[in-house]
């Protein structure tokens, strides 16, 4: 029987890290309450992932690896810590949306283990954009690249939380999408988005008033880009799936990094 009592913060943290990373965290609850609290904790996962990625980039820069090598490592860390699930979700979502098929057929395509041409092209361009953006930022200094990587990871997971808000249905009757779709109170999701934007502005303020504005714009651009993709998925697929969550995360990450690399 599904547990209906509220989940503790510990339950939420376990759920978030256990489902969104490969870290050895035992998830003790899989019910809706744990899913709700867990997805509210998703930005914390992003913060941790971003800090680890920035730290590795800093090590390689210190050892003389150069901005390009450091940026490759920085982009690789989130992929490794998630077993590439978010990138796989991005590719599958691109295949499903690009197929032009009805919802049921598009969902079937997304569930297949292989990656089609739309997925391959999307992965290539997204990864190139992320590496190029981080490399350019590292070229101006490690603090710029590290802060950008951390904020990007944060906004990416916040986009996932927003996609779990009330009123957003699951496209399938099974999978992660069903477990967390519509589980997060809409007000809480939007408040969390606001906190993410403010945190991004605070991080950017380390580089002066323009930095605060730049990072605010980057966070807003990321969440808007993810919201547009979410609306497209709801219209074409009927709701969200685990793949869609991954696509939303990578879209927000990329939008953040590209916006920060400009100017």
FITOR-746058 format. One record per residue: x, y, z of N, C-alpha, C in turn. Coordinates in Angstrom, 3 decimals. Layout:
n.X; n.Y; n.Z; ca.X; ca.Y; ca.Z; c.X; c.Y; c.Z
X; Y; Z; X; Y; Z; X; Y; Z
...
This chain:
n.X; n.Y; n.Z; ca.X; ca.Y; ca.Z; c.X; c.Y; c.Z
0.851; -1.201; 0.000; 0.000; 0.000; 0.000; 0.883; 1.247; 0.000
0.500; 2.237; -0.793; 1.310; 3.452; -0.902; 1.254; 4.247; 0.393
2.373; 4.724; 0.836; 2.418; 5.514; 2.052; 1.942; 6.925; 1.759
1.099; 7.439; 2.637; 0.501; 8.739; 2.377; 1.017; 9.824; 3.311
1.734; 9.454; 4.382; 2.222; 10.470; 5.300; 3.296; 11.303; 4.612
3.500; 12.499; 5.156; 4.473; 13.395; 4.553; 5.874; 12.819; 4.696
6.714; 13.160; 3.747; 8.099; 12.678; 3.752; 8.992; 13.684; 4.465
10.008; 13.191; 5.125; 10.956; 14.061; 5.810; 11.968; 14.616; 4.816
12.731; 15.591; 5.283; 13.786; 16.147; 4.434; 14.799; 15.076; 4.061
15.074; 14.176; 4.994; 16.014; 13.084; 4.707; 15.478; 12.188; 3.601
14.179; 11.877; 3.670; 13.562; 11.082; 2.607; 13.716; 11.775; 1.256
13.497; 13.093; 1.261; 13.593; 13.847; 0.020; 14.998; 13.873; -0.541
15.972; 14.093; 0.323; 17.366; 14.127; -0.125; 17.778; 12.767; -0.671
17.380; 11.703; 0.028; 17.695; 10.350; -0.449; 17.060; 10.103; -1.812
15.816; 10.493; -1.965; 15.124; 10.297; -3.238; 15.816; 11.073; -4.349
16.162; 12.334; -4.075; 16.776; 13.189; -5.092; 18.124; 12.643; -5.540
18.997; 12.352; -4.586; 20.329; 11.869; -4.953; 20.281; 10.434; -5.471
19.358; 9.633; -4.958; 19.261; 8.249; -5.401; 18.716; 8.086; -6.799
17.863; 9.017; -7.241; 17.283; 8.922; -8.581; 17.988; 9.795; -9.612
18.633; 10.861; -9.170; 19.222; 11.815; -10.115; 20.741; 11.709; -10.223
21.355; 10.835; -9.409; 22.802; 10.638; -9.501; 23.133; 9.161; -9.317
24.402; 8.827; -9.530; 24.864; 7.458; -9.308; 25.481; 7.304; -7.921
25.410; 8.319; -7.112; 25.980; 8.247; -5.772; 25.289; 7.135; -4.975
26.045; 6.432; -4.151; 25.496; 5.270; -3.429; 24.564; 5.683; -2.295
23.400; 6.179; -2.661; 22.399; 6.593; -1.688; 21.219; 5.633; -1.764
20.860; 5.044; -0.663; 19.750; 4.093; -0.659; 18.425; 4.840; -0.535
17.563; 4.645; -1.505; 16.240; 5.265; -1.485; 15.294; 4.334; -0.741
14.778; 4.795; 0.390; 13.932; 3.951; 1.221; 12.451; 4.136; 0.933
12.107; 5.231; 0.269; 10.692; 5.479; -0.046; 10.549; 5.884; -1.506
9.547; 5.278; -2.179; 9.276; 5.583; -3.581; 7.861; 6.128; -3.771
7.206; 6.514; -2.713; 5.827; 6.985; -2.825; 5.785; 8.441; -3.276
4.568; 8.944; -3.468; 4.398; 10.301; -3.983; 4.939; 11.351; -3.023
4.766; 11.115; -1.728; 5.265; 12.090; -0.754; 6.779; 12.226; -0.844
7.461; 11.086; -0.962; 8.918; 11.129; -1.100; 9.312; 11.762; -2.424
8.549; 11.460; -3.478; 8.826; 12.058; -4.778; 8.649; 13.563; -4.752
7.612; 14.028; -4.065; 7.364; 15.472; -3.950; 8.534; 16.161; -3.246
8.898; 15.647; -2.084; 9.999; 16.246; -1.342; 11.313; 16.094; -2.082
11.487; 14.948; -2.742; 12.712; 14.697; -3.486; 12.912; 15.668; -4.621
11.852; 15.953; -5.367; 12.007; 16.871; -6.491; 12.153; 18.314; -6.035
11.671; 18.613; -4.836; 11.951; 19.931; -4.268; 13.418; 20.048; -3.875
14.066; 18.901; -3.642; 15.494; 18.877; -3.309; 16.380; 18.765; -4.548
15.790; 18.638; -5.728; 16.577; 18.459; -6.949; 17.606; 19.563; -7.164
17.287; 20.852; -6.905; 18.317; 21.879; -7.085; 19.545; 21.663; -6.204
19.365; 21.050; -5.040; 20.515; 20.747; -4.182; 21.445; 19.760; -4.885
20.834; 18.787; -5.569; 21.628; 17.839; -6.354; 22.413; 18.588; -7.424
21.755; 19.516; -8.088; 22.434; 20.298; -9.112; 23.596; 21.087; -8.547
23.392; 21.653; -7.374; 24.465; 22.428; -6.740; 25.681; 21.553; -6.465
25.444; 20.359; -5.945; 26.546; 19.447; -5.643; 27.255; 19.008; -6.921
26.479; 18.627; -7.923; 27.055; 18.193; -9.198; 27.868; 19.322; -9.826
27.331; 20.531; -9.792; 28.041; 21.665; -10.369; 29.338; 21.978; -9.655
29.334; 21.873; -8.342; 30.557; 22.143; -7.579; 31.636; 21.105; -7.872
31.228; 19.840; -7.990; 32.202; 18.793; -8.326; 32.783; 19.038; -9.719
31.920; 19.385; -10.670; 32.382; 19.652; -12.032; 33.348; 20.829; -12.061
33.016; 21.888; -11.325; 33.881; 23.071; -11.281; 35.214; 22.747; -10.624
35.183; 21.905; -9.600; 36.422; 21.549; -8.907; 37.364; 20.785; -9.827
36.835; 19.843; -10.593; 37.681; 19.092; -11.508; 38.258; 20.003; -12.587
37.451; 20.911; -13.082; 37.961; 21.875; -14.060; 39.089; 22.700; -13.482
38.932; 23.104; -12.213; 39.977; 23.883; -11.572; 41.276; 23.101; -11.417
41.161; 21.816; -11.091; 42.354; 20.975; -10.954; 43.103; 20.896; -12.279
42.376; 20.679; -13.358; 43.027; 20.555; -14.664; 43.645; 21.879; -15.100
43.000; 22.983; -14.804; 43.598; 24.282; -15.123; 44.875; 24.498; -14.314
44.843; 24.119; -13.041; 46.019; 24.264; -12.179; 47.186; 23.433; -12.700
46.855; 22.253; -13.269; 47.901; 21.362; -13.784; 48.344; 21.744; -15.196
47.783; 22.818; -15.735; 48.201; 23.295; -17.055; 47.452; 22.674; -18.204
46.285; 22.096; -17.945; 45.533; 21.432; -19.002; 44.927; 22.371; -20.019
44.713; 23.629; -19.646; 44.132; 24.588; -20.569; 42.622; 24.614; -20.488
42.001; 25.708; -20.947; 40.549; 25.876; -20.842; 39.738; 24.794; -21.572
40.218; 24.349; -22.741; 39.435; 23.371; -23.495; 39.355; 22.038; -22.768
40.505; 21.541; -22.310; 40.508; 20.281; -21.583; 39.705; 20.396; -20.293
39.847; 21.512; -19.602; 39.096; 21.719; -18.361; 37.601; 21.756; -18.621
37.203; 22.355; -19.728; 35.773; 22.435; -20.048; 35.205; 21.068; -20.404
35.983; 20.254; -21.111; 35.530; 18.896; -21.429; 35.293; 18.112; -20.142
36.230; 18.218; -19.200; 36.083; 17.520; -17.926; 34.882; 18.045; -17.150
34.684; 19.344; -17.176; 33.559; 19.941; -16.457; 32.226; 19.464; -17.009
32.125; 19.373; -18.312; 30.888; 18.897; -18.939; 30.710; 17.392; -18.739
31.833; 16.679; -18.640; 31.760; 15.224; -18.482; 31.295; 14.813; -17.099
31.607; 15.603; -16.084; 31.269; 15.215; -14.713; 29.772; 14.981; -14.514
28.890; 15.911; -14.926; 27.461; 15.639; -14.752; 26.997; 14.396; -15.512
27.587; 14.159; -16.678; 27.213; 12.968; -17.438; 27.594; 11.703; -16.679
28.785; 11.712; -16.094; 29.245; 10.541; -15.335; 28.403; 10.347; -14.081
28.126; 11.433; -13.376; 27.378; 11.334; -12.122; 25.915; 10.969; -12.326
25.435; 11.031; -13.567; 24.048; 10.643; -13.844; 23.964; 9.427; -14.763
25.096; 8.774; -15.016; 25.173; 7.659; -15.969; 24.688; 8.085; -17.365
24.788; 9.361; -17.649; 24.361; 9.858; -18.947; 22.859; 9.843; -19.143
22.081; 9.680; -18.071; 20.636; 9.547; -18.206; 19.985; 10.819; -18.746
20.482; 11.978; -18.320; 19.882; 13.218; -18.793; 20.179; 13.432; -20.277
21.389; 13.114; -20.681; 21.738; 13.222; -22.099; 20.949; 12.201; -22.926
20.795; 11.003; -22.383; 19.994; 9.993; -23.064; 18.551; 10.467; -23.191
18.030; 11.085; -22.130; 16.672; 11.615; -22.194; 16.545; 12.712; -23.226
17.572; 13.546; -23.331; 17.567; 14.602; -24.355; 17.503; 13.998; -25.748
18.336; 12.987; -25.992; 18.358; 12.350; -27.307; 17.034; 11.668; -27.607
16.485; 10.947; -26.642; 15.217; 10.252; -26.859; 14.076; 11.235; -27.107
14.077; 12.330; -26.360; 13.030; 13.334; -26.549; 13.139; 13.973; -27.928
14.365; 14.238; -28.353; 14.566; 14.801; -29.696; 14.057; 13.846; -30.764
14.319; 12.548; -30.596; 13.821; 11.556; -31.554; 12.300; 11.513; -31.558
11.713; 11.550; -30.375; 10.260; 11.486; -30.295; 9.590; 12.701; -30.892
10.073; 13.885; -30.541; 9.482; 15.106; -31.075; 9.775; 15.264; -32.558
10.968; 14.855; -32.961; 11.347; 15.006; -34.367; 10.727; 13.998; -35.294
10.135; 12.941; -34.733; 9.563; 11.893; -35.584; 8.318; 12.353; -36.325
7.618; 13.327; -35.757; 6.379; 13.773; -36.373; 5.238; 12.785; -36.224
5.432; 11.754; -35.404; 4.425; 10.726; -35.216; 3.416; 11.146; -34.146
2.249; 10.488; -34.108; 1.301; 10.729; -33.009; 1.929; 10.396; -31.670
1.295; 10.851; -30.592; 1.879; 10.728; -29.259; 2.274; 9.296; -28.905
1.386; 8.350; -29.128; 1.670; 6.962; -28.751; 2.892; 6.426; -29.488
2.991; 6.716; -30.778; 4.117; 6.237; -31.569; 5.407; 6.969; -31.181
5.288; 8.275; -30.898; 6.456; 9.042; -30.477; 6.991; 8.521; -29.142
6.093; 8.169; -28.231; 6.516; 7.624; -26.943; 7.175; 6.263; -27.122
6.682; 5.484; -28.070; 7.297; 4.182; -28.349; 8.713; 4.373; -28.872
8.900; 5.346; -29.748; 10.230; 5.642; -30.290; 11.176; 6.067; -29.165
10.681; 6.882; -28.251; 11.503; 7.366; -27.143; 11.927; 6.233; -26.211
11.111; 5.195; -26.132; 11.395; 4.095; -25.216; 12.390; 3.093; -25.786
12.623; 3.150; -27.082; 13.563; 2.221; -27.705; 14.984; 2.509; -27.212
15.808; 1.481; -27.199; 17.166; 1.625; -26.666; 18.123; 2.337; -27.618
17.822; 2.321; -28.914; 18.719; 2.959; -29.872; 18.443; 4.451; -29.961
19.383; 5.188; -30.544; 19.247; 6.628; -30.741; 19.170; 6.915; -32.227
18.178; 7.688; -32.618; 17.976; 8.027; -34.022; 18.757; 9.260; -34.438
18.599; 9.675; -35.689; 19.372; 10.816; -36.202; 19.090; 12.127; -35.480
17.827; 12.369; -35.128; 17.530; 13.607; -34.402; 18.249; 13.625; -33.054
18.249; 12.478; -32.395; 18.909; 12.388; -31.102; 20.400; 12.596; -31.199
21.023; 11.984; -32.200; 22.467; 12.112; -32.372; 22.850; 13.575; -32.634
22.147; 14.206; -33.562; 22.455; 15.598; -33.888; 22.259; 16.507; -32.679
21.191; 16.270; -31.937; 20.933; 17.096; -30.756; 22.042; 16.941; -29.728
22.452; 15.707; -29.474; 23.538; 15.473; -28.521; 24.827; 16.160; -28.955
25.168; 16.017; -30.222; 26.407; 16.602; -30.726; 26.405; 18.120; -30.532
25.328; 18.772; -30.965; 25.292; 20.229; -30.889; 25.209; 20.728; -29.449
24.468; 20.034; -28.614; 24.347; 20.462; -27.218; 25.674; 20.324; -26.497
26.352; 19.194; -26.665; 27.634; 19.003; -26.000; 28.691; 19.973; -26.526
28.681; 20.196; -27.836; 29.621; 21.176; -28.392; 29.356; 22.563; -27.828
28.093; 22.930; -27.719; 27.742; 24.241; -27.182; 28.188; 24.360; -25.728
27.969; 23.322; -24.947; 28.362; 23.371; -23.540; 29.873; 23.474; -23.395
30.603; 22.653; -24.127; 32.068; 22.682; -24.030; 32.609; 24.020; -24.503
32.091; 24.524; -25.613; 32.572; 25.804; -26.142; 32.295; 26.939; -25.167
31.099; 26.935; -24.579; 30.742; 28.004; -23.641; 31.621; 27.963; -22.395
31.792; 26.787; -21.816; 32.607; 26.673; -20.598; 34.070; 26.986; -20.893
34.547; 26.564; -22.063; 35.929; 26.852; -22.438; 36.167; 28.355; -22.528
35.233; 29.059; -23.142; 35.362; 30.505; -23.236; 35.359; 31.168; -21.872
34.519; 30.668; -20.978; 34.456; 31.236; -19.635; 35.715; 30.927; -18.839
36.225; 29.701; -18.969; 37.492; 29.367; -18.307; 38.628; 30.206; -18.869
38.507; 30.608; -20.126; 39.543; 31.421; -20.733; 39.700; 32.770; -20.056
38.629; 33.233; -19.407; 38.700; 34.503; -18.681; 39.105; 34.301; -17.223
39.096; 33.050; -16.778; 39.502; 32.750; -15.402; 38.702; 31.600; -14.827
39.331; 30.851; -13.907; 38.617; 29.721; -13.308; 37.358; 30.152; -12.560
37.369; 31.260; -11.804; 36.144; 31.634; -11.087; 34.947; 31.815; -12.017
35.173; 32.398; -13.199; 34.069; 32.617; -14.132; 33.501; 31.286; -14.626
34.379; 30.386; -15.023; 33.908; 29.101; -15.528; 33.288; 28.251; -14.436
33.894; 28.255; -13.254; 33.386; 27.450; -12.145; 32.013; 27.930; -11.697
31.853; 29.227; -11.589; 30.559; 29.773; -11.170; 29.485; 29.468; -12.201
29.838; 29.606; -13.471; 28.882; 29.323; -14.532; 28.460; 27.854; -14.524
29.416; 26.959; -14.348; 29.104; 25.528; -14.327; 28.187; 25.185; -13.161
28.433; 25.794; -12.015; 27.620; 25.517; -10.835; 26.206; 26.054; -10.999
26.103; 27.287; -11.483; 24.778; 27.887; -11.681; 23.999; 27.127; -12.761
24.688; 26.687; -13.800; 24.018; 25.937; -14.862; 23.439; 24.628; -14.326
24.216; 23.927; -13.510; 23.725; 22.679; -12.921; 22.539; 22.941; -12.006
22.590; 24.041; -11.281; 21.491; 24.412; -10.393; 20.210; 24.697; -11.171
20.316; 25.510; -12.211; 19.121; 25.858; -12.985; 18.571; 24.638; -13.728
19.467; 23.743; -14.152; 19.013; 22.548; -14.853; 18.106; 21.696; -13.983
18.479; 21.512; -12.712; 17.649; 20.697; -11.807; 16.411; 21.461; -11.353
16.499; 22.780; -11.283; 15.308; 23.563; -10.955; 14.262; 23.422; -12.058
14.711; 23.336; -13.293; 13.781; 23.131; -14.407; 13.032; 21.806; -14.247
13.713; 20.800; -13.705; 13.061; 19.515; -13.458; 11.998; 19.653; -12.369
12.308; 20.415; -11.334; 11.327; 20.635; -10.273; 10.089; 21.331; -10.816
10.287; 22.339; -11.646; 9.154; 23.048; -12.238; 8.287; 22.117; -13.085
8.916; 21.157; -13.736; 8.165; 20.226; -14.577; 7.356; 19.233; -13.754
7.631; 19.153; -12.452; 6.892; 18.250; -11.563; 5.729; 18.950; -10.868
5.473; 20.196; -11.223; 4.437; 20.947; -10.516; 3.035; 20.416; -10.832
2.124; 20.743; -9.967; 0.734; 20.344; -10.136; 0.200; 20.832; -11.481
-0.569; 19.997; -12.135; -1.162; 20.357; -13.417; -0.400; 19.835; -14.611
0.828; 19.358; -14.399; 1.621; 18.778; -15.481; 1.474; 17.261; -15.405
0.788; 16.649; -16.368; 0.517; 15.208; -16.291; 1.683; 14.357; -16.778
1.619; 13.082; -16.436; 2.578; 12.113; -16.964; 2.080; 11.621; -18.314
2.996; 11.377; -19.232; 2.616; 10.904; -20.562; 2.390; 9.398; -20.585
2.998; 8.697; -19.614; 2.849; 7.244; -19.519; 2.273; 6.874; -18.154
1.921; 5.617; -18.012; 1.387; 5.116; -16.746; 2.461; 4.430; -15.901
3.704; 4.471; -16.366; 4.786; 3.859; -15.606; 6.024; 4.731; -15.730
7.049; 4.413; -14.959; 8.303; 5.143; -15.048; 8.385; 6.298; -14.066
9.548; 6.982; -14.094; 9.801; 8.084; -13.173; 8.809; 9.218; -13.382
8.418; 9.454; -14.627; 7.480; 10.530; -14.902; 6.197; 10.365; -14.126
5.706; 9.146; -14.042; 4.474; 8.881; -13.310; 4.667; 9.088; -11.819
5.847; 8.747; -11.315; 6.105; 8.833; -9.876; 6.123; 10.268; -9.368
6.549; 11.215; -10.200; 6.729; 12.584; -9.711; 5.903; 13.627; -10.470
5.274; 13.256; -11.572; 4.490; 14.225; -12.352; 3.358; 14.788; -11.503
3.271; 16.103; -11.449; 2.209; 16.755; -10.700; 2.335; 16.627; -9.196
3.476; 16.156; -8.704; 3.626; 15.901; -7.268; 3.998; 17.148; -6.470
4.617; 18.127; -7.119; 5.113; 19.311; -6.413; 4.069; 20.421; -6.462
3.712; 21.000; -5.334; 2.779; 22.135; -5.342; 3.286; 23.245; -6.260
2.410; 23.784; -7.081; 2.831; 24.787; -8.058; 3.480; 25.991; -7.385
2.891; 26.433; -6.268; 3.455; 27.606; -5.585; 4.872; 27.322; -5.105
5.075; 26.123; -4.549; 6.411; 25.764; -4.079; 7.420; 25.696; -5.209
6.980; 25.160; -6.365; 7.878; 25.060; -7.517; 8.297; 26.443; -8.011
7.341; 27.363; -8.092; 7.672; 28.701; -8.582; 8.496; 29.485; -7.568
8.232; 29.274; -6.282; 9.069; 29.905; -5.263; 10.507; 29.415; -5.380
10.653; 28.124; -5.610; 11.994; 27.560; -5.751; 12.688; 28.128; -6.989
11.927; 28.327; -8.052; 12.503; 28.938; -9.254; 12.985; 30.354; -8.950
12.188; 31.090; -8.170; 12.594; 32.440; -7.791; 13.859; 32.447; -6.952
13.952; 31.497; -6.033; 15.154; 31.389; -5.203; 16.367; 31.073; -6.064
16.185; 30.217; -7.069; 17.288; 29.878; -7.970; 17.775; 31.099; -8.731
16.845; 31.914; -9.193; 17.220; 33.138; -9.916; 17.976; 34.082; -8.986
17.491; 34.230; -7.761; 18.161; 35.106; -6.800; 19.546; 34.572; -6.442
19.659; 33.253; -6.284; 20.963; 32.654; -5.988; 21.930; 32.864; -7.149
21.411; 32.762; -8.366; 22.248; 32.996; -9.549; 22.734; 34.437; -9.582
21.834; 35.355; -9.258; 22.219; 36.777; -9.224; 23.286; 37.021; -8.163
23.119; 36.384; -7.014; 24.105; 36.541; -5.946; 25.465; 36.000; -6.369
25.462; 34.874; -7.081; 26.726; 34.314; -7.569; 27.371; 35.256; -8.573
26.563; 35.818; -9.455; 27.095; 36.739; -10.453; 27.592; 38.036; -9.856
27.035; 38.412; -8.700; 27.446; 39.659; -8.050; 28.911; 39.635; -7.647
29.492; 38.442; -7.565; 30.922; 38.344; -7.253; 31.769; 38.993; -8.329
31.180; 39.161; -9.527; 31.903; 39.770; -10.644; 31.419; 41.198; -10.908
30.703; 41.775; -9.948; 30.256; 43.147; -10.076; 28.788; 43.249; -10.422
28.253; 44.478; -10.478; 26.830; 44.684; -10.765; 26.401; 44.082; -12.103
27.251; 44.216; -13.118; 26.898; 43.630; -14.411; 26.812; 42.113; -14.308
27.692; 41.519; -13.510; 27.659; 40.077; -13.330; 26.346; 39.621; -12.721
25.840; 40.382; -11.757; 24.565; 40.031; -11.134; 23.444; 40.045; -12.160
23.435; 41.071; -13.000; 22.404; 41.157; -14.041; 22.573; 40.043; -15.061
23.812; 39.791; -15.452; 24.100; 38.768; -16.454; 23.633; 37.395; -15.975
23.934; 37.071; -14.739; 23.544; 35.768; -14.209; 22.037; 35.672; -13.998
21.410; 36.776; -13.661; 19.945; 36.782; -13.550; 19.313; 36.479; -14.893
19.807; 37.145; -15.923; 19.283; 36.919; -17.279; 19.530; 35.474; -17.703
20.698; 34.935; -17.376; 21.022; 33.564; -17.762; 20.076; 32.564; -17.102
19.811; 32.751; -15.809; 18.905; 31.846; -15.103; 17.497; 31.940; -15.661
17.050; 33.154; -15.922; 15.712; 33.335; -16.485; 15.620; 32.722; -17.881
16.661; 32.930; -18.691; 16.670; 32.353; -20.039; 16.604; 30.837; -19.983
17.322; 30.252; -19.029; 17.335; 28.799; -18.889; 15.959; 28.267; -18.531
15.310; 28.894; -17.556; 14.000; 28.413; -17.118; 12.929; 28.656; -18.180
13.053; 29.738; -18.912; 12.105; 29.993; -20.005; 12.286; 28.971; -21.116
13.542; 28.682; -21.479; 13.805; 27.687; -22.521; 13.250; 26.321; -22.127
13.467; 25.935; -20.859; 12.949; 24.659; -20.387; 11.419; 24.657; -20.387
10.821; 25.773; -20.001; 9.350; 25.846; -19.978; 8.769; 25.737; -21.384
9.426; 26.341; -22.354; 8.953; 26.229; -23.740; 9.026; 24.781; -24.225
10.122; 24.096; -23.875; 10.229; 22.686; -24.250; 9.164; 21.859; -23.531
8.921; 22.159; -22.273; 7.893; 21.435; -21.523; 6.531; 21.604; -22.183
6.207; 22.808; -22.587; 4.921; 23.046; -23.254; 4.835; 22.268; -24.564
5.945; 22.197; -25.265; 5.970; 21.430; -26.513; 5.746; 19.946; -26.237
6.365; 19.439; -25.205; 6.203; 18.023; -24.869; 4.788; 17.717; -24.408
4.206; 18.624; -23.670; 2.810; 18.405; -23.240; 1.873; 18.391; -24.435
2.136; 19.276; -25.386; 1.273; 19.339; -26.560; 1.450; 18.129; -27.470
2.674; 17.663; -27.628; 2.953; 16.555; -28.555; 2.828; 15.186; -27.917
3.247; 15.069; -26.642; 3.297; 13.756; -25.996; 2.195; 13.551; -24.973
1.542; 14.619; -24.579; 0.479; 14.508; -23.595; 0.950; 14.679; -22.164
2.246; 14.903; -21.954; 2.762; 15.068; -20.608; 4.255; 14.850; -20.549
4.743; 14.490; -19.371; 6.178; 14.321; -19.154; 6.519; 12.856; -18.955
7.769; 12.540; -19.240; 8.334; 11.217; -18.975; 9.703; 11.417; -18.339
10.337; 10.334; -17.933; 11.697; 10.451; -17.421; 12.626; 11.054; -18.456
12.440; 10.698; -19.725; 13.264; 11.269; -20.793; 13.063; 12.776; -20.906
11.825; 13.211; -20.773; 11.533; 14.642; -20.872; 12.231; 15.407; -19.749
12.246; 14.833; -18.543; 12.946; 15.496; -17.439; 14.421; 15.687; -17.773
15.047; 14.664; -18.348; 16.442; 14.787; -18.738; 16.641; 15.859; -19.788
15.735; 15.912; -20.760; 15.826; 16.913; -21.819; 15.674; 18.321; -21.264
14.765; 18.491; -20.324; 14.562; 19.801; -19.712; 15.816; 20.250; -18.966
16.431; 19.315; -18.248; 17.647; 19.637; -17.506; 18.756; 20.094; -18.446
19.026; 19.312; -19.484; 20.109; 19.653; -20.407; 19.815; 20.938; -21.174
18.560; 21.182; -21.477; 18.186; 22.424; -22.163; 18.487; 23.628; -21.282
18.109; 23.541; -20.010; 18.360; 24.657; -19.096; 19.852; 24.860; -18.864
20.593; 23.766; -18.717; 22.045; 23.862; -18.532; 22.685; 24.569; -19.726
22.315; 24.135; -20.908; 22.909; 24.706; -22.127; 22.549; 26.178; -22.277
21.287; 26.510; -22.025; 20.847; 27.901; -22.144; 21.597; 28.794; -21.161
21.806; 28.297; -19.959; 22.565; 29.071; -18.966; 23.989; 29.342; -19.432
24.673; 28.291; -19.851; 26.079; 28.432; -20.250; 26.229; 29.320; -21.481
25.375; 29.139; -22.459; 25.463; 29.942; -23.676; 25.202; 31.418; -23.364
24.197; 31.679; -22.538; 23.888; 33.079; -22.177; 25.059; 33.720; -21.442
25.682; 32.964; -20.546; 26.817; 33.520; -19.798; 28.047; 33.694; -20.684
28.182; 32.842; -21.708; 29.324; 32.969; -22.614; 29.190; 34.184; -23.526
27.956; 34.631; -23.746; 27.725; 35.801; -24.580; 27.905; 37.054; -23.732
28.792; 37.918; -24.151; 29.007; 39.147; -23.375; 29.906; 38.933; -22.201
